[in-house]
Amino acid sequence: MTTRDDAYWDELGVEWRAFNPDPDVIGPRLTSRLRRQSSLIRAGLMTGLPLSAGGVILSLLTIWMGWTTGTWNFVTRGIAIGAMSVLLATALSLLLPVRASDAARAVSDLLDLAIARAQRTLAVIRLGLYACVVAAVFGLAGAAIRTHFTGPPRLSPMADVAVLAIVAFGFFLWARHVTTSLARLRVLKHALDVDPEHS
């Protein structure tokens, strides 16, 4: 049984707690959830790693083209592409240690893996927010350089900034969801650890 200290208050101020957790119910549900996550992680790695490598190559080509032709806004664009590609590769590398779920058998191991994945997902989200900032800063810098040398771009850079703001807001909402899930997983883990019947 949990104590008052085990309570978790959600964003609406509603108390949530793990009361008499049953490993026979938790285990299969966690296993199914972790397997779905594993499939998503594998798909992300298969898509993201080539995309990141391609981004680095495109970055170098764009910088070289801008440098040799004096099109300086291409240089800033290439730097932005390269930085975002490195951030993507870094985010994917964070998921490598937690991509497999077959080794986890006991409920405590499943919870540990779920908690580790939630923590790394939050780190990935932070990197995604950094990528939005990089894209916005270098995009505005590139537009300013182009305006100075050749005239303003046909499409206002504020349209790109608005799209990036929407993406960043999506990352923010995702982070709130993951943070809530992480808090509940920790409460559940603690409840199982302190309950002698299920330890």
C-alpha beads as a LAMMPS data file, in Angstrom:
LAMMPS data file: protein, C-alpha beads

199 atoms
198 bonds

1 atom types
1 bond types

-500.0 500.0 xlo xhi
-500.0 500.0 ylo yhi
-500.0 500.0 zlo zhi

Masses

1 110.0

Atoms # bond

1 1 1 0.000 0.000 0.000
2 1 1 1.274 3.482 -0.788
3 1 1 1.598 6.434 1.558
4 1 1 0.721 10.087 1.153
5 1 1 4.279 10.702 -0.125
6 1 1 3.582 8.391 -3.073
7 1 1 0.811 10.594 -4.434
8 1 1 1.268 12.293 -7.774
9 1 1 -0.735 15.421 -8.592
10 1 1 -1.449 15.869 -12.279
11 1 1 -1.762 19.151 -14.167
12 1 1 -5.416 19.496 -13.140
13 1 1 -4.643 19.077 -9.456
14 1 1 -6.114 15.573 -9.302
15 1 1 -4.343 13.138 -7.018
16 1 1 -3.152 9.971 -8.741
17 1 1 -1.466 7.095 -6.996
18 1 1 -0.585 3.463 -7.532
19 1 1 -2.842 1.618 -5.082
20 1 1 -2.115 -2.083 -4.550
21 1 1 -0.349 -2.520 -7.911
22 1 1 -0.753 -5.969 -9.438
23 1 1 2.331 -7.146 -11.387
24 1 1 0.214 -9.722 -13.241
25 1 1 -1.775 -6.862 -14.783
26 1 1 1.082 -4.373 -15.130
27 1 1 3.539 -6.801 -16.747
28 1 1 1.636 -7.673 -19.944
29 1 1 0.531 -4.080 -20.495
30 1 1 4.042 -2.747 -20.067
31 1 1 5.439 -5.455 -22.335
32 1 1 2.984 -4.551 -25.078
33 1 1 3.684 -0.846 -24.694
34 1 1 7.452 -1.338 -24.768
35 1 1 7.244 -3.525 -27.865
36 1 1 5.301 -0.811 -29.698
37 1 1 7.893 1.716 -28.618
38 1 1 10.680 -0.580 -29.824
39 1 1 9.089 -0.745 -33.260
40 1 1 8.839 3.046 -33.390
41 1 1 12.453 3.441 -32.276
42 1 1 13.679 1.006 -34.939
43 1 1 11.670 2.832 -37.595
44 1 1 13.087 6.134 -36.378
45 1 1 16.639 4.841 -36.519
46 1 1 16.194 3.346 -39.996
47 1 1 14.787 6.651 -41.255
48 1 1 16.757 9.127 -39.185
49 1 1 20.305 7.815 -39.562
50 1 1 20.343 8.011 -43.397
51 1 1 18.551 11.360 -43.188
52 1 1 21.170 12.686 -40.792
53 1 1 24.043 11.484 -42.983
54 1 1 22.393 12.957 -46.054
55 1 1 21.893 16.217 -44.198
56 1 1 25.590 16.480 -43.398
57 1 1 26.481 15.882 -47.058
58 1 1 23.890 18.433 -48.198
59 1 1 25.232 20.876 -45.634
60 1 1 28.778 20.621 -46.967
61 1 1 27.615 20.975 -50.574
62 1 1 25.474 23.998 -49.726
63 1 1 28.282 25.716 -47.827
64 1 1 30.750 24.998 -50.657
65 1 1 28.337 26.334 -53.298
66 1 1 27.629 29.459 -51.277
67 1 1 31.317 30.038 -50.576
68 1 1 32.490 29.614 -54.158
69 1 1 29.703 31.728 -55.676
70 1 1 29.582 34.412 -53.008
71 1 1 25.967 33.529 -52.172
72 1 1 26.436 34.020 -48.446
73 1 1 22.873 33.154 -47.460
74 1 1 23.619 29.648 -48.775
75 1 1 26.484 29.444 -46.291
76 1 1 24.159 30.169 -43.382
77 1 1 21.647 27.712 -44.805
78 1 1 24.309 25.020 -45.045
79 1 1 25.450 25.644 -41.479
80 1 1 21.859 25.349 -40.265
81 1 1 21.348 22.076 -42.162
82 1 1 24.586 20.699 -40.730
83 1 1 23.731 21.708 -37.162
84 1 1 20.258 20.199 -37.405
85 1 1 21.682 16.984 -38.875
86 1 1 24.130 16.692 -35.971
87 1 1 21.289 17.300 -33.499
88 1 1 19.257 14.569 -35.213
89 1 1 22.164 12.129 -35.025
90 1 1 22.672 12.988 -31.351
91 1 1 18.984 12.437 -30.628
92 1 1 19.040 9.056 -32.353
93 1 1 22.167 8.015 -30.443
94 1 1 20.289 8.625 -27.179
95 1 1 17.731 5.998 -28.193
96 1 1 20.250 3.281 -29.088
97 1 1 20.770 1.954 -25.521
98 1 1 17.008 1.616 -24.933
99 1 1 15.882 0.374 -28.345
100 1 1 15.474 -3.290 -27.366
101 1 1 12.954 -4.544 -24.826
102 1 1 13.442 -8.341 -25.090
103 1 1 15.957 -8.459 -22.227
104 1 1 13.466 -7.047 -19.711
105 1 1 11.392 -9.818 -18.107
106 1 1 10.509 -8.855 -14.535
107 1 1 8.057 -6.033 -13.935
108 1 1 10.760 -3.996 -12.188
109 1 1 12.994 -4.337 -15.263
110 1 1 10.132 -3.318 -17.543
111 1 1 9.488 -0.252 -15.407
112 1 1 13.185 0.640 -15.390
113 1 1 13.233 0.454 -19.186
114 1 1 10.043 2.501 -19.504
115 1 1 11.479 5.163 -17.186
116 1 1 14.785 5.224 -19.083
117 1 1 12.942 5.620 -22.383
118 1 1 10.840 8.470 -21.014
119 1 1 13.941 10.254 -19.743
120 1 1 15.716 9.882 -23.082
121 1 1 12.588 10.949 -24.933
122 1 1 12.626 14.190 -22.961
123 1 1 16.266 14.679 -23.981
124 1 1 15.304 14.055 -27.622
125 1 1 12.517 16.629 -27.334
126 1 1 14.989 19.187 -25.983
127 1 1 17.232 18.567 -28.974
128 1 1 14.217 19.031 -31.236
129 1 1 13.572 22.408 -29.613
130 1 1 17.223 23.329 -30.130
131 1 1 16.858 22.406 -33.791
132 1 1 13.866 24.753 -34.069
133 1 1 15.934 27.568 -32.565
134 1 1 18.836 26.860 -34.930
135 1 1 16.508 26.838 -37.940
136 1 1 14.863 30.109 -36.886
137 1 1 18.094 31.974 -36.105
138 1 1 19.985 30.908 -39.226
139 1 1 16.877 31.292 -41.366
140 1 1 16.442 34.910 -40.268
141 1 1 20.180 35.521 -40.659
142 1 1 20.089 34.097 -44.179
143 1 1 17.100 36.237 -45.086
144 1 1 18.877 39.349 -43.765
145 1 1 22.000 38.535 -45.779
146 1 1 19.992 37.933 -48.936
147 1 1 18.044 41.163 -48.428
148 1 1 21.310 43.076 -48.025
149 1 1 22.955 41.701 -51.168
150 1 1 20.174 40.845 -53.641
151 1 1 16.857 42.055 -52.196
152 1 1 14.214 40.503 -49.941
153 1 1 13.069 36.923 -50.539
154 1 1 9.713 36.385 -52.209
155 1 1 8.373 34.531 -49.184
156 1 1 8.627 36.333 -45.871
157 1 1 10.917 34.541 -43.375
158 1 1 8.249 35.123 -40.746
159 1 1 6.175 32.399 -42.408
160 1 1 8.986 29.925 -41.728
161 1 1 9.296 31.204 -38.165
162 1 1 5.556 30.694 -37.666
163 1 1 5.828 27.084 -38.859
164 1 1 8.795 26.504 -36.537
165 1 1 6.817 28.010 -33.651
166 1 1 4.005 25.522 -34.308
167 1 1 6.521 22.648 -34.382
168 1 1 8.105 23.896 -31.140
169 1 1 4.675 24.081 -29.504
170 1 1 4.086 20.478 -30.573
171 1 1 7.374 19.505 -28.904
172 1 1 6.243 21.366 -25.772
173 1 1 2.955 19.464 -25.615
174 1 1 4.779 16.182 -26.218
175 1 1 7.200 16.998 -23.392
176 1 1 4.286 17.628 -21.007
177 1 1 2.754 14.274 -21.908
178 1 1 6.050 12.424 -21.433
179 1 1 6.736 14.238 -18.145
180 1 1 3.331 13.180 -16.816
181 1 1 3.915 9.598 -17.918
182 1 1 7.386 9.593 -16.345
183 1 1 6.034 10.821 -13.012
184 1 1 3.406 8.084 -12.957
185 1 1 5.941 5.408 -13.862
186 1 1 8.166 6.531 -10.990
187 1 1 5.247 6.420 -8.553
188 1 1 4.361 2.936 -9.771
189 1 1 7.975 1.799 -9.494
190 1 1 8.161 3.127 -5.931
191 1 1 4.864 1.502 -5.007
192 1 1 6.086 -1.891 -6.208
193 1 1 9.414 -1.478 -4.419
194 1 1 7.838 -0.670 -1.046
195 1 1 5.023 -3.237 -1.241
196 1 1 6.388 -6.425 0.359
197 1 1 3.752 -8.558 -1.334
198 1 1 4.982 -7.606 -4.816
199 1 1 8.677 -7.019 -4.237

Bonds

1 1 1 2
2 1 2 3
3 1 3 4
4 1 4 5
5 1 5 6
6 1 6 7
7 1 7 8
8 1 8 9
9 1 9 10
10 1 10 11
11 1 11 12
12 1 12 13
13 1 13 14
14 1 14 15
15 1 15 16
16 1 16 17
17 1 17 18
18 1 18 19
19 1 19 20
20 1 20 21
21 1 21 22
22 1 22 23
23 1 23 24
24 1 24 25
25 1 25 26
26 1 26 27
27 1 27 28
28 1 28 29
29 1 29 30
30 1 30 31
31 1 31 32
32 1 32 33
33 1 33 34
34 1 34 35
35 1 35 36
36 1 36 37
37 1 37 38
38 1 38 39
39 1 39 40
40 1 40 41
41 1 41 42
42 1 42 43
43 1 43 44
44 1 44 45
45 1 45 46
46 1 46 47
47 1 47 48
48 1 48 49
49 1 49 50
50 1 50 51
51 1 51 52
52 1 52 53
53 1 53 54
54 1 54 55
55 1 55 56
56 1 56 57
57 1 57 58
58 1 58 59
59 1 59 60
60 1 60 61
61 1 61 62
62 1 62 63
63 1 63 64
64 1 64 65
65 1 65 66
66 1 66 67
67 1 67 68
68 1 68 69
69 1 69 70
70 1 70 71
71 1 71 72
72 1 72 73
73 1 73 74
74 1 74 75
75 1 75 76
76 1 76 77
77 1 77 78
78 1 78 79
79 1 79 80
80 1 80 81
81 1 81 82
82 1 82 83
83 1 83 84
84 1 84 85
85 1 85 86
86 1 86 87
87 1 87 88
88 1 88 89
89 1 89 90
90 1 90 91
91 1 91 92
92 1 92 93
93 1 93 94
94 1 94 95
95 1 95 96
96 1 96 97
97 1 97 98
98 1 98 99
99 1 99 100
100 1 100 101
101 1 101 102
102 1 102 103
103 1 103 104
104 1 104 105
105 1 105 106
106 1 106 107
107 1 107 108
108 1 108 109
109 1 109 110
110 1 110 111
111 1 111 112
112 1 112 113
113 1 113 114
114 1 114 115
115 1 115 116
116 1 116 117
117 1 117 118
118 1 118 119
119 1 119 120
120 1 120 121
121 1 121 122
122 1 122 123
123 1 123 124
124 1 124 125
125 1 125 126
126 1 126 127
127 1 127 128
128 1 128 129
129 1 129 130
130 1 130 131
131 1 131 132
132 1 132 133
133 1 133 134
134 1 134 135
135 1 135 136
136 1 136 137
137 1 137 138
138 1 138 139
139 1 139 140
140 1 140 141
141 1 141 142
142 1 142 143
143 1 143 144
144 1 144 145
145 1 145 146
146 1 146 147
147 1 147 148
148 1 148 149
149 1 149 150
150 1 150 151
151 1 151 152
152 1 152 153
153 1 153 154
154 1 154 155
155 1 155 156
156 1 156 157
157 1 157 158
158 1 158 159
159 1 159 160
160 1 160 161
161 1 161 162
162 1 162 163
163 1 163 164
164 1 164 165
165 1 165 166
166 1 166 167
167 1 167 168
168 1 168 169
169 1 169 170
170 1 170 171
171 1 171 172
172 1 172 173
173 1 173 174
174 1 174 175
175 1 175 176
176 1 176 177
177 1 177 178
178 1 178 179
179 1 179 180
180 1 180 181
181 1 181 182
182 1 182 183
183 1 183 184
184 1 184 185
185 1 185 186
186 1 186 187
187 1 187 188
188 1 188 189
189 1 189 190
190 1 190 191
191 1 191 192
192 1 192 193
193 1 193 194
194 1 194 195
195 1 195 196
196 1 196 197
197 1 197 198
198 1 198 199
